């Protein structure tokens, strides 16, 4: 099987390309613009961190990239998602299912509910191996045991015959990772992969994902609220707010000097180890907007201390401030408004 990684490694082109992606849900309260004009790309072996408050659209974006959310009576998806040059939402449902495993896979955020409770662990693993790779029953079982061993689960052969409820939360998350990696995907979407896990297990899971991504040159999107994990384990970061990306930058640059006021506020809300005991935590004033009735202009303006009249009427455009760095803000933290790189160089 020829994968996206095979097609793109030689010329260095992106393995994942997203252009002006919109995901809208029709509800009794109106149309919810969960993802509203997102564009991004991902190269083989690259890890992109996707951060933002709950409700900013991160998980909906991940599921839309997978093709799990497609057009329907109450759902509208527009824009383009290309994996290995294939436009995901132009494919039939059957064709999209063929992508899940060999081309793109997802680690869902809740290990307690992501596995079918009435199916043994071995079935979760062998089904994709038999469907996508054409392995026989015995060969698939051997491969499944190897995968469980690879993700650090002891006694892997015995675990194949167990049910999800017999495993701890950390072991269930490792099983989810093994399932996602079973067909050697070109792109992995890890949606809050350490939710509800203790700190020690969180580190183990993140180390495991980073090691496998480096070993296989797998492109990874790490969706997380944990800015510490994102800072130490990603190459670039995209900050989402109210369905839109408001800043994209190399990880080191973003954490050293965020340009968007929202990105600055997010980073500022992280407790500092050097802070004195009982230091009051910084919080972002206000609440995220109602996505069925978002405000005019910049959606962060009602919560932004730098907002002026222009911000409340004119939506900012995501523009480049430097090579590989973009921000959507009329009055960014570093001073002048963002302009295209070509104009900034004059």
N, C-alpha and C positions, 0 to 999 in steps of 0.2 A: 504493500500500500504506500502510495506517495503522499506525504503529509505536507502541511504548510511549511514546516521547518525545512524539509528537503528543498522546497521550491525557493525559499528566501535566503537561506544561509549564504549562498554563493555571491549574491549581489548586494547584500546588506539592506534590502528593502524591508518595510515593516511586515510583521507576521499578522498583525491586527490593525485594521484601519476603520475608524468611525468618523462619519461626516454628517454634521447637522442632524443628530439623532433626536427624535421627539417620541415620547411615550405618553399618551393621554388616556385617561379613564373617564367615562361618562357615568356620573353618579346623580342621585336625586338632587344634590346641592349644586350641580353644574359640572363642568369639565375640569378635571384635576390634571394639571400639567406636571406630572411627576418627573419627567426628564424633558428638558426644554432647550434643545439646540446644542447638544454636546458633541464635540469633535475631539478626537485624540488618536494617537497611533502608538504601537508597541513593537519593539524590535526583538528578535530572538535572543533569549537570555536576559532580557531586561525586566526589572521589577518596578511597577508603578504603584505608589501608594495613593489610595483614594480616601480622603478624610472629609469630615463635616458632621454636623449635628444629626441626631435622629430625625428622619423626615426630610432630609436634604435630597434624597433620590438615589443614594449609593446602591442599595440592594436592587431597586427597580432597574437601574442601569446595568448591573451585573446580569440580571435575568434576561434583560432585553438583548444584551450581547450574545447570550447563549441561544437566543431564539425561543426561550421558554415563554416569553410574552410576545405574542404576535397579534395581528389584526383580528378583530372579532366584532360582535354586536355592540359591546360596550368598551372596546379597546381600539385605539388607533396608534400605529407605529409608522413613522415616516423617517426619511433619512436613509443612510447606508451603513451597514456593518459588513466589512469584508474580512474573511478569514482565509488566508491562502488564495486571495483573489476571487473567492466565491462570495457573492452577495447573499448573506444569510436569509434575509426576509423575502428574497425572490424565490427561495426554494419551497417545495411542498413540505408539509409536516413530516412525511416519511423521509424526505431527503435531509431535513434538519436533524432528524434523529440519527442519521448516519454520521453527522459531524460530532455528536456527543460521545466523547471517548477518544477517538484518534486525533481530532482537530482541537476541540475545546472541551474543558471539563470544569466542574464547579464543586468547591467544598462549601456546603451550606452552613449557616451560622449556628444552628442548634443541633448538636450531636445527639441530644436526647430524643428528638422527634424525626430526624432525617432518615433514619433506617426503619424499614418495615418491621414491626415487632413480631410478625408471625412468620418471617423468613429467616432461615439460618444465615450466619455470617458468610458461609461458603457460597450460598446462592447469590448473595449480593455481589460477590466478587467474580464468580464463574460466568454469570449471565453475560456481562459485557465482553469478556474474553472469548466466549463462544460465538457471540453475535458478530463482533467487529473483527476479531482476529482469526475466526474459523477454527479454534482449537477444539479438540475432542474432550470428552468429559474428564478423563483421567489427566490429560495434559493441562487442562484448565485448572483442575484442583491443585496440581503441583505448582503451577504458576501463582495461584491464589495464596498458597502457603508461603511461597517466596516473598510475595508482596507484604504479607503480614509481618514476616521476619524483617523485611527492609524498613518498615515503619516502626520497628521496635516493640512489637507485641510478643511476649514470651509464649512458648508452647503453641506456635502458630497452627499446627495441624489439629490440635484439640479445639482451638478456637473456631475452626471452620464449622464445627458441628454445634456450636452454641448459638443462642438467640441474643439479640441486642441487650435485653434486660439483664443478662448475666455478666455484662461487662460494665466497667466504670465509665464515667463521662469522658475521661481522657483516652481510654482505650477505644471508645466508640468514635471519638474524633479521629483517632489514628486509622480506624477502619474506613471512615469516610475519605480520608486522604488516600488510602490504598485503592479504594474504588475509583476515585478521580484519576489516579495515576496509572491505573491498570492497563490502559491502551496507549500510554506514552503520548499524552496530548501535546500539541504545540503551544496552546494557551491555557493557563489555569486561572480561574477566578476564585479567590479565597475570600469568602464573605464572612468577616468576623470569625475566623477559624478558632479563636481561643475564648469565645463567649462561655461563661459559666464554669470555666476551668480555673483551678488555683494557679498561683503565680509560677510555681515550679514547673507545672505541666505546660503552662503557656509558653515558657521559654523552650521547653523540649519540642513542642509542636512547631514553633516558629523556626527553631534551628533546623528541624527536619525538613520543612518546606524550603528553606533557603539552600540547604545542602543538595536536595534533589533538583531544584531549579538550576543550580550551578552545574551539576553533573550532567543534566540532560539538555542544557541550553534552552530551557523552557521559559517562555514569556509568562509573567505572573502579574495579576492585579490583586494587590492586598488591600481589601476594604477593612478599615479598622477605626475605632475610636481611640485606640491607644497610640498617642503621638510618639511615645518613646519607642515603641516597636517599629513604627513607620520610619522614624528618623534613623534607626540603626540598621534597617534591612531593606531599604528601597533605593533605587537610582534616581527616580523623579517622583514628584508629588503633584497631584491634582486636588485642589480644594473645591468642594461642591457646596453650594448654598441655594436652597429653593429651586432645585432642579437644574441649576446651571453651574458650569465650572467658572469660578471667579479668579483663580490663579493657578498657573502651572509653572513649575520650575524644577531645576535639579535639587535634590533633597538638601544638600549642604547649604545651597544659596537660600532656599526658602526658610529654613530654620535659623539661619544667621541673620537674615534681613527680609522679613515678609513685606510685600508691597501692598497687598490688599488689607484694608482695616479689619475685615473678618478673619483673615489668616493670622494677622497680628493678635487679635483677640483670642483666637483658639489657642495659639501657642502660649499666650500670656496666662491662660487659665490653668496651665499645667503646674502643679505644686513643685517648688524648687527644693531640692534636698538641702540646700544651704540656708533656707529660710529659718527664721527663729521659731521656736515652739509657739503654737496657738496663733500663728499668722493667719489672718483672714484670707480665704481663697478668693481669687478674682473670678468674677462671673461676667457673662455677656448680658447686658440689660435687655429686657424685652423678650419676646418669643418669636420663633420662625413664622413667616407669613402663612395665611390660608392659601393653599395652592389651587383652590377652586376660585379664588378671587384675589390674586396677587396684586400688590401695589404697583402703580405706574412708576416708571423710572427704574432706579436701582432698587432691587428687592431688599437690600440690606440697609437702605437709607433710614427707615424708621428706628433702627437700633445703632446707627453710626454717629459718633461724635464729630466726624469730619464732614457730614452731609451739608450741602447747600441747596438752594432752590433748584439748580440744574439737576441735581441727583434725584429729585422727587418727580421730575417730568421727563427726563431723557435717559433711556436705558443705556448703560455703558457697553461698549463693544470690547470683546477680548482682543487686545492688541499687544504687540511685542514691545518689551522694554529693553531687551538684550537678546542675544542668540540663545534659543531654547528657553526663553522665559516670557510669559505672557500674563497680563492682568486686565481685569475688567473693572476699571475704576476711573472716575473723572478726577479725583484728587487722591492719588495713591500715597502711601505712607512716606515714600522717599521724595515726595515733592511734586514735580510737574506731571501732567497727565501722560499716559502711555501713548507712544507713537510707533509706527512701523520702524523696524530696524534700519531700513534703507534711509528713512528720513532722519533718524537719530544720528546716523553716521556722517551726515553732511556738515 
